[in-house]
């Protein structure tokens, strides 16, 4: 290399910035893809969560209150419950989706309250959808 070529390499700080910017872009894309693929893990949400709930007795409309437990060691977000009111023949009377506020920290529980349900013979509460947020480590 000549002295001028060495000077060009040293005087080209934009190249280093471009590499850092490209690396940041790749890491962001990988993190985004990881979050999208993590949704529901392709398996039953009951593997990751437990639900405890009760139905209010008395006059209509009914109310379901309870707790959702995150038994997984990582935070969950965008958790959506599916609440179904069913008749004696197990036919659907009403279906309601309920978002949980905020995130569900690992190994914790969050309270939920679903109001205004019709009177029915039985009810079902399940986790309809969720996202798991796994921390990405630095190399």
N, C-alpha and C positions, 0 to 999 in steps of 0.2 A: 504494500500500500504506500501511496505517496503521502506526503504531509497534508496536501489538500483533502485527500480522501479521509484521513483521520480527523481532520477538522470538521468535515461534513457530518461524520458520524457523531462526534461530540456535540456539535451545534444543532443537532436535530432532536430537541426534546419532545417535539410533537409525536414522534414515533413511539416513545414510551407512553405518552398519554393515550395514543390510539390503542396500544396493547392493553392498557389498564381499562379503557372504555370497552373494548371488545370482551375482555374477561368478565367485566361487570354485567354486560349484556347476556353472555352465555350463562352466568350464574343465576341471573334473574329468570331467564327462560327455563332453566332446569328446576328452579324452585316453584315456578308457576305450574309446570307440567307435573311435578311431584304432588302438589296440592290437588290438582284436578283428578289424578289417578287414585288418590287416597280416598275419595268420597265413597263411603260405605264399604270399602275394602273388598267389594265383590262378595260379601257374605252377610249373614243375618246381623242386623244391628243388635239383637239380643245377646250376641256374643260380647259386645263391648259395653252395653248398658243394662241396668235393671230399673224397673219401674215399680213403685208402690203407690197406690191411689185408692180413693174411696169416692162413692157417689153420695151426694147429699140426699137425704130422705125428706119427704114432705111435698109441698106444693110445687107445681111446675113454675118456671123451668128448672131443670136439674143443673147441678154443678159438680164437676169432678176436680178434686184437688189431690195433689200428691207430690212425690219426689222422683226425680230421675237421677240415678247414680252412674257416674262415669267410672267403670272398673278398669279402664285402660290407663296406662301410665303417661298419656299425652293429652293435651287439651283438645277439646272438640268445639266446633263452632257451627253456626247455621243449623242448629238442631231443630228439626220440625217433627212434631208429634202428629199422629193420625188418631182421631177420636171418632169412634163409630157407635151410634145408637142402633140397636137391633131389636126386632120383635121376637115373639115366642118361637116362630119358625126359623129364626136366625136370618131373616131378610133385613137388608139395610133400611133403616128409617131415615137416618141422617149421617152424613160424613162431614167432619170438620178438621181442618189443618190448623195447628197452633204452633207458632214459632216461639222458641225459648229466647229470652233476652240475653244478649252478651254471649260469652263463651262458657264452656263447662270445663273447669280446670281438671287436671288429672286426679284420679282417686278422690273425687269429691261428689257432692250432690247439689242439685238445684231444684227449687220449689216451682210448681206450675199450678195454674188455676184456669179451668175452662168453664165458662159460664154460658147460660142460655141454651142448654141442651133440652131436647124434647123428652118427655116421659117415655121410657122404653123398658122392655123386659130385661135386657142386658146391654152392657157396654163393653167396648174394647178400646184399649189405649196401647199404641205401639209407636216405636220410633220409625218415622217414615223416611227421613233423610238426615244426613249430617256430613261434616267434613272433619277430618283429623289433621291437626297441625303438628307435624314432627319437626323438631329443630334440625336445621341443616348445619353440620359441623364444618369448621374451617380445616383445611388440610395443613 
